[in-house]
Amino acid sequence: MATLDPRSPFLAQPSKPPAALSRPFFEDKNRAFWMLQAGGWTGYLLLRTVSVVSNSQPIQSAIAGIVETIIGYCLTLLLSALYRTYRKLPRFSSILLTLATLGIATTIYAMLDAFTYSFVRGTPGITLSLVTGTVFINFTVLAGWSALYFAVNFYLVVEDQIDQMQALEIQASQAQLAMLRYQLNPHFLFNTLNSISTLVLLKQTERANIMLSRLSSFLRYTLANEPTAHVTLQQEAETLKLYLEIEKMRFDERLRTHFEIDERVTKARLPSLLLQPLVENAIKYAVTPQEEGADITVSARLAGERVQIAVSDTGPGLIEVKQRPTLSTGVGLANIKERLAQAYGPDHRFETRSDPGKGFSVEIEIPFQIEEPNREAA
């Protein structure tokens, strides 16, 4: 709910919106109020002056119009202060007081106008007919000003609520992205620590130490980045190489990797650790079950204003391994689909292809983006 600032002539003083959603004119509420106040009453004075000139009225009428404008300007300043005070009251009481204040202000305005006209024209005192004659125009001016005042404030409140809702949606999206990213870490750690435990049991302490060292390097990199950050494709490839160095300790020559990254897309950005579970999936379902192992290829190329990324292997495909698309902890392809949806909405493509007995591949197509200052990796 929008907060109130007693220093602002307007009722609503919303919190400062994000830069992309800022409203330049109303960003400074005080400046906006005084500009509208001055512009509105200046326009009113011009209309009154034009009316006097066009109707060939005496100069006294123009002077009376200037005094009338000054009185209206001062009265509306008082109304703005009272309306801010009424805003704090219950709605029914606020409406009643607003209407009563508008009626009193109209009466005062009409009496002062009548006195001004009688004084300028040199007629003694004010008459009831003169006051009555000015009531309609005075009420129309003050009611119009009040309506515009509340309309502007309603607009500001609505805009502020929209900004807050968008900010909350962004926070929720980032929280969900973080959750999806963190789902990957326990799965990877389980497999790696299990491999290290196996090496220790086999008394291959040197290999276990090397794997621990590489694991620490990999975790240092992943933990240094925000879970919702976007990294360059080159950074993502380097992370995959760190991960594959760990896995090569397990599979040796059975794991053969190839990177085919187009130089033009090395700076393209994508969610961090997006490809790691795809490579892990390929190791689990292509390298592990085959005595000769398998080749894993990570490729990326530029297609117009899109980046096409593929992770493929030379494993058995889906015929021999029915449960391939799912990792053991329940994350994997579904996790990646959700992260892509969170990051790009419908502006992405995710496809899987299987050639029974020859391999399995996952293809991803995302927009070519090279800048994302609000989501930089550490």
C-alpha positions as CSV (number, residue, x, y, z in Angstrom):
1,M,0.0,0.0,0.0
2,A,1.4,3.4,-0.9
3,T,2.8,5.4,2.0
4,L,2.0,9.0,2.7
5,D,4.6,11.8,2.9
6,P,3.4,14.9,4.7
7,R,6.0,16.9,2.8
8,S,4.4,16.2,-0.6
9,P,1.4,18.1,-1.8
10,F,0.1,15.0,-3.4
11,L,-1.4,12.3,-1.2
12,A,0.7,9.4,-2.4
13,Q,4.4,9.3,-2.0
14,P,5.3,5.9,-3.5
15,S,8.7,4.2,-3.0
16,K,11.1,4.9,-5.8
17,P,10.3,2.5,-8.7
18,P,12.9,0.6,-10.7
19,A,14.7,2.6,-13.3
20,A,12.9,0.9,-16.2
21,L,9.5,1.7,-14.6
22,S,10.2,5.3,-13.4
23,R,7.8,8.1,-14.3
24,P,10.0,11.1,-15.0
25,F,7.4,13.8,-14.5
26,F,6.0,12.4,-11.3
27,E,9.3,11.1,-9.9
28,D,9.6,14.3,-7.9
29,K,6.1,14.7,-6.5
30,N,6.6,18.2,-5.1
31,R,8.0,19.5,-8.4
32,A,5.1,17.9,-10.3
33,F,2.5,19.4,-8.0
34,W,3.9,23.0,-8.2
35,M,4.2,22.7,-12.0
36,L,0.6,21.5,-12.4
37,Q,-0.6,24.1,-9.9
38,A,1.2,27.0,-11.7
39,G,0.3,25.7,-15.2
40,G,-3.3,25.2,-14.3
41,W,-4.0,28.6,-12.8
42,T,-1.9,30.4,-15.4
43,G,-4.1,28.8,-18.0
44,Y,-7.2,29.8,-16.1
45,L,-6.0,33.4,-16.0
46,L,-5.3,33.4,-19.7
47,L,-8.8,32.2,-20.4
48,R,-10.3,34.9,-18.2
49,T,-8.2,37.5,-19.9
50,V,-9.1,36.3,-23.4
51,S,-12.8,36.4,-22.3
52,V,-12.5,40.0,-21.1
53,V,-10.7,41.1,-24.3
54,S,-13.1,39.3,-26.7
55,N,-16.1,40.7,-24.9
56,S,-14.7,44.3,-24.9
57,Q,-15.1,44.5,-21.1
58,P,-13.5,47.3,-19.1
59,I,-10.0,46.9,-17.7
60,Q,-11.5,46.6,-14.2
61,S,-12.8,43.1,-15.2
62,A,-9.3,42.0,-16.1
63,I,-8.0,43.2,-12.7
64,A,-10.8,41.3,-11.0
65,G,-9.8,38.2,-13.0
66,I,-6.2,38.5,-11.7
67,V,-7.4,38.8,-8.1
68,E,-9.8,35.9,-8.6
69,T,-7.0,33.7,-9.9
70,I,-4.7,34.6,-7.0
71,I,-7.6,33.8,-4.5
72,G,-8.2,30.4,-6.3
73,Y,-4.5,29.6,-6.3
74,C,-4.3,30.2,-2.5
75,L,-7.6,28.3,-1.7
76,T,-6.4,25.2,-3.6
77,L,-3.2,25.2,-1.7
78,L,-5.2,25.1,1.5
79,L,-7.5,22.4,0.0
80,S,-4.4,20.2,-0.9
81,A,-3.3,20.4,2.7
82,L,-6.7,19.5,4.1
83,Y,-7.2,16.6,1.6
84,R,-3.9,15.1,2.7
85,T,-5.1,15.2,6.3
86,Y,-8.5,13.7,5.4
87,R,-6.7,10.8,3.7
88,K,-5.7,9.4,7.1
89,L,-9.3,9.2,8.3
90,P,-11.8,6.4,7.6
91,R,-13.1,6.5,4.1
92,F,-16.7,7.6,4.9
93,S,-15.5,10.4,7.2
94,S,-13.0,11.4,4.6
95,I,-15.6,11.7,1.8
96,L,-18.0,13.7,4.0
97,L,-15.2,16.1,5.1
98,T,-14.0,16.5,1.5
99,L,-17.5,17.5,0.3
100,A,-18.0,19.8,3.3
101,T,-14.7,21.4,2.7
102,L,-15.4,21.9,-1.0
103,G,-18.7,23.6,-0.1
104,I,-17.2,25.9,2.4
105,A,-14.3,26.7,0.0
106,T,-16.8,27.5,-2.7
107,T,-18.8,29.9,-0.4
108,I,-15.6,31.7,0.6
109,Y,-14.4,31.9,-3.0
110,A,-17.8,33.3,-4.1
111,M,-17.9,35.9,-1.3
112,L,-14.3,37.1,-2.0
113,D,-15.0,37.2,-5.7
114,A,-18.2,39.3,-5.1
115,F,-16.2,41.7,-2.9
116,T,-13.5,42.0,-5.5
117,Y,-15.9,42.8,-8.3
118,S,-17.8,45.3,-6.2
119,F,-14.6,47.0,-5.1
120,V,-13.1,47.2,-8.6
121,R,-16.3,48.5,-10.0
122,G,-16.7,51.0,-7.2
123,T,-20.0,49.7,-6.0
124,P,-20.5,49.8,-2.2
125,G,-20.7,46.4,-0.4
126,I,-21.7,43.1,-1.8
127,T,-25.1,41.8,-2.6
128,L,-26.6,38.4,-2.4
129,S,-27.3,38.3,-6.1
130,L,-23.6,39.0,-6.8
131,V,-22.5,36.2,-4.5
132,T,-25.1,33.9,-6.0
133,G,-23.9,34.8,-9.5
134,T,-20.4,33.8,-8.8
135,V,-21.1,30.5,-7.0
136,F,-21.6,28.4,-10.1
137,I,-18.3,29.3,-11.7
138,N,-16.4,29.1,-8.4
139,F,-17.8,25.7,-7.6
140,T,-17.0,24.4,-11.1
141,V,-13.4,25.6,-10.8
142,L,-12.8,24.1,-7.3
143,A,-14.7,20.9,-8.1
144,G,-12.7,20.5,-11.3
145,W,-9.4,21.1,-9.5
146,S,-10.4,18.6,-6.7
147,A,-11.3,16.0,-9.3
148,L,-8.0,16.4,-11.1
149,Y,-6.1,16.3,-7.8
150,F,-7.7,13.0,-6.7
151,A,-7.3,11.6,-10.2
152,V,-3.6,12.3,-10.3
153,N,-3.2,10.7,-6.8
154,F,-5.2,7.7,-7.8
155,Y,-3.0,7.3,-10.9
156,L,0.1,7.5,-8.7
157,V,-1.2,4.9,-6.3
158,V,-2.1,2.5,-9.1
159,E,1.2,3.0,-10.8
160,D,3.0,2.4,-7.5
161,Q,1.1,-0.8,-6.8
162,I,1.9,-2.0,-10.4
163,D,5.6,-1.3,-9.8
164,Q,5.5,-3.2,-6.4
165,M,3.7,-6.1,-8.0
166,Q,6.3,-6.3,-10.8
167,A,9.1,-6.0,-8.2
168,L,7.6,-8.9,-6.2
169,E,7.2,-11.0,-9.4
170,I,10.9,-10.4,-10.2
171,Q,11.8,-11.4,-6.6
172,A,9.7,-14.5,-6.8
173,S,11.2,-15.5,-10.2
174,Q,14.7,-15.0,-8.8
175,A,13.8,-17.1,-5.7
176,Q,12.5,-19.9,-7.9
177,L,15.6,-19.7,-10.1
178,A,17.8,-19.9,-7.0
179,M,15.8,-23.0,-5.8
180,L,16.2,-24.7,-9.2
181,R,19.9,-24.0,-9.3
182,Y,20.5,-25.2,-5.8
183,Q,18.7,-28.5,-6.7
184,L,21.7,-29.4,-8.8
185,N,24.4,-29.1,-6.1
186,P,23.3,-32.0,-3.8
187,H,23.0,-34.3,-6.8
188,F,26.5,-33.5,-8.1
189,L,28.1,-33.6,-4.7
190,F,26.5,-37.0,-4.0
191,N,28.0,-38.6,-7.2
192,T,31.4,-36.9,-6.7
193,L,31.8,-37.7,-3.1
194,N,30.8,-41.3,-3.8
195,S,33.6,-41.5,-6.4
196,I,36.1,-40.1,-3.9
197,S,35.0,-42.6,-1.3
198,T,35.5,-45.4,-3.8
199,L,39.0,-44.2,-4.6
200,V,39.8,-44.0,-0.9
201,L,38.5,-47.6,-0.3
202,L,40.7,-48.7,-3.2
203,K,43.6,-46.9,-1.5
204,Q,44.1,-44.6,-4.5
205,T,44.8,-41.7,-2.3
206,E,46.7,-39.6,-4.9
207,R,43.8,-39.8,-7.3
208,A,41.4,-39.0,-4.5
209,N,43.4,-35.9,-3.5
210,I,43.4,-34.7,-7.1
211,M,39.7,-35.2,-7.4
212,L,39.1,-33.3,-4.1
213,S,41.3,-30.5,-5.4
214,R,39.3,-30.3,-8.6
215,L,36.0,-30.5,-6.7
216,S,37.0,-27.6,-4.5
217,S,37.9,-25.5,-7.6
218,F,34.5,-26.3,-9.2
219,L,32.6,-25.5,-6.0
220,R,34.6,-22.3,-5.5
221,Y,33.5,-21.2,-8.9
222,T,29.8,-22.2,-8.6
223,L,29.5,-20.7,-5.0
224,A,31.1,-17.5,-6.1
225,N,28.2,-16.8,-8.5
226,E,24.8,-15.7,-7.7
227,P,22.3,-18.6,-8.3
228,T,20.2,-16.3,-10.6
229,A,23.2,-14.9,-12.5
230,H,23.7,-15.2,-16.2
231,V,27.2,-16.1,-17.3
232,T,28.8,-16.0,-20.7
233,L,28.9,-19.2,-22.8
234,Q,32.6,-19.2,-22.4
235,Q,32.3,-19.2,-18.6
236,E,29.8,-22.0,-18.8
237,A,32.1,-24.0,-21.0
238,E,35.0,-23.5,-18.6
239,T,32.7,-24.7,-15.8
240,L,31.9,-27.8,-17.8
241,K,35.6,-28.5,-18.3
242,L,36.2,-28.3,-14.5
243,Y,33.3,-30.7,-14.0
244,L,34.6,-33.1,-16.7
245,E,38.1,-33.1,-15.3
246,I,36.5,-34.5,-12.1
247,E,34.6,-37.1,-14.0
248,K,37.6,-38.2,-16.1
249,M,39.2,-39.3,-12.9
250,R,36.5,-41.9,-12.8
251,F,36.2,-43.0,-16.4
252,D,39.7,-42.2,-17.9
253,E,39.6,-42.9,-21.7
254,R,36.0,-44.0,-21.6
255,L,34.9,-40.4,-21.4
256,R,35.8,-38.5,-24.5
257,T,34.7,-34.9,-24.7
258,H,34.5,-32.4,-27.5
259,F,33.7,-28.6,-27.4
260,E,32.6,-26.9,-30.7
261,I,31.9,-23.3,-29.6
262,D,31.5,-20.7,-32.3
263,E,33.7,-17.7,-31.4
264,R,30.8,-15.4,-32.2
265,V,28.7,-16.7,-29.3
266,T,31.4,-16.9,-26.6
267,K,30.0,-13.8,-24.9
268,A,26.4,-14.8,-25.2
269,R,24.7,-15.1,-21.8
270,L,22.7,-18.0,-20.3
271,P,21.7,-19.1,-16.8
272,S,24.7,-20.4,-14.9
273,L,25.2,-24.2,-14.7
274,L,22.4,-24.7,-17.3
275,L,24.4,-27.3,-19.3
276,Q,26.0,-29.2,-16.4
277,P,23.1,-31.5,-15.7
278,L,22.9,-32.4,-19.5
279,V,26.5,-33.4,-19.5
280,E,26.0,-35.3,-16.2
281,N,23.0,-37.0,-17.8
282,A,25.1,-38.1,-20.8
283,I,27.8,-39.5,-18.5
284,K,25.2,-41.4,-16.5
285,Y,23.3,-42.9,-19.4
286,A,25.9,-43.0,-22.2
287,V,29.3,-43.4,-20.7
288,T,28.6,-45.5,-17.6
289,P,26.6,-48.4,-19.2
290,Q,29.0,-49.0,-22.1
291,E,32.3,-50.7,-21.7
292,E,33.9,-48.6,-24.5
293,G,32.4,-45.4,-23.0
294,A,31.1,-42.7,-25.2
295,D,31.8,-39.3,-26.8
296,I,30.1,-36.2,-25.4
297,T,29.9,-33.1,-27.6
298,V,29.0,-29.7,-26.5
299,S,28.4,-27.3,-29.5
300,A,27.1,-23.8,-29.8
301,R,26.6,-21.7,-32.9
302,L,25.0,-18.4,-33.9
303,A,21.8,-18.5,-36.0
304,G,20.7,-15.0,-36.8
305,E,19.9,-13.4,-33.5
306,R,19.6,-16.8,-31.7
307,V,22.1,-19.0,-30.0
308,Q,21.7,-22.8,-30.7
309,I,23.3,-25.0,-28.1
310,A,23.5,-28.8,-28.3
311,V,24.7,-31.5,-25.9
312,S,25.0,-34.9,-27.6
313,D,26.5,-38.3,-26.9
314,T,27.2,-41.6,-28.7
315,G,25.3,-43.7,-26.1
316,P,22.5,-46.2,-26.6
317,G,19.7,-43.6,-26.9
318,L,16.3,-44.3,-25.4
319,I,15.6,-47.9,-26.5
320,E,17.9,-49.6,-24.0
321,V,17.6,-47.0,-21.3
322,K,13.9,-46.1,-20.7
323,Q,14.5,-43.7,-17.8
324,R,17.2,-41.6,-19.5
325,P,15.5,-38.2,-19.2
326,T,15.4,-38.2,-15.4
327,L,18.3,-37.9,-13.0
328,S,18.4,-40.0,-9.9
329,T,17.3,-37.3,-7.5
330,G,14.3,-36.2,-9.7
331,V,15.9,-33.2,-11.3
332,G,17.4,-33.0,-14.8
333,L,15.5,-32.1,-18.0
334,A,12.5,-30.8,-16.1
335,N,14.8,-28.6,-14.0
336,I,16.4,-27.1,-17.2
337,K,13.0,-26.6,-18.9
338,E,11.8,-24.7,-15.8
339,R,14.9,-22.5,-15.6
340,L,14.6,-21.7,-19.3
341,A,11.0,-20.7,-18.8
342,Q,11.9,-18.5,-15.9
343,A,14.7,-16.8,-17.7
344,Y,13.2,-16.4,-21.2
345,G,9.5,-17.1,-21.0
346,P,8.2,-18.5,-24.3
347,D,11.3,-17.0,-26.1
348,H,13.3,-20.2,-26.2
349,R,13.3,-23.7,-27.6
350,F,14.1,-27.0,-25.9
351,E,14.1,-30.3,-27.8
352,T,15.5,-33.8,-27.3
353,R,16.5,-36.2,-30.1
354,S,17.3,-39.9,-29.9
355,D,18.8,-42.2,-32.4
356,P,18.4,-45.7,-31.0
357,G,21.8,-47.4,-30.6
358,K,23.7,-44.3,-31.8
359,G,23.1,-41.5,-29.3
360,F,21.0,-38.9,-27.6
361,S,21.0,-35.1,-27.9
362,V,19.4,-32.1,-26.3
363,E,19.1,-28.9,-28.3
364,I,18.5,-25.5,-26.8
365,E,17.8,-22.2,-28.6
366,I,17.8,-18.9,-26.7
367,P,18.1,-15.2,-27.6
368,F,21.6,-13.9,-28.3
369,Q,22.2,-11.6,-25.3
370,I,25.5,-10.2,-24.4
371,E,24.6,-7.7,-21.6
372,E,22.7,-8.3,-18.5
373,P,24.0,-5.8,-15.8
374,N,21.5,-6.8,-13.1
375,R,22.4,-10.4,-13.2
376,E,26.2,-10.5,-13.5
377,A,28.2,-13.5,-12.3
378,A,30.7,-12.8,-9.6
